[in-house]
């Protein structure tokens, strides 16, 4: 077991990655927080001799197949690989560059209904236990402010007038060129609905800076988990 203080990240979405080189030694384990290697101090009281192959379920959000030590927080975008990710691959994933090679399970947790499905193609679908859906973002690239993104859309005064609150100013000139907006997604509304995504067919646009995902799961720390 290795530990690192994550209190500085509370309230923000964080990328957590654990890698193992198959050496059956604790020195072969690395933990990354937002693509940076965490504290490597080994606090094991017993030597690590490798992981056992068993038929037990994999459980996310708690320990012992739903029996104890429940996670209190939000989880989205879970991936399992059959090889050890390099530091460069961890950094690429942090910057939303998806690695498809050797991917054996990928739960996006973005369905909003039902159980989280496996998007890897290997069929490792799961059963959800109580956790509620929440809105979420992918981990943002370095330098991008959490909770904000930008997009550019061709000027359309009628569309903008209906969808974005411009207050009492009725003297705005017609928009004839591209318009770039930067805004928090969770407080932006289009025609009365939360702005969850950009419709490239109805309103051509280019998203820059961060990728929006529609949801994650909120785990209450008492009884919530996902079982595979």
Beta strands, then each sheet from edge to edge (+ up, - down):
strand 1: 16-20
strand 2: 29-33
strand 3: 36-37
strand 4: 59-60
strand 5: 72-75
strand 6: 78-81
strand 7: 103-107
strand 8: 127-129
strand 9: 132-137
strand 10: 148-153
strand 11: 179-184
strand 12: 189-190
strand 13: 193-194
strand 14: 205-208
strand 15: 212-220
strand 16: 225-227
sheet 1: 1+ 2- 3+
sheet 2: 4+ 16- 8+
sheet 3: 5+ 15- 9+
sheet 4: 6+ 7-
sheet 5: 11+ 10- 14+
sheet 6: 12+ 13-
end
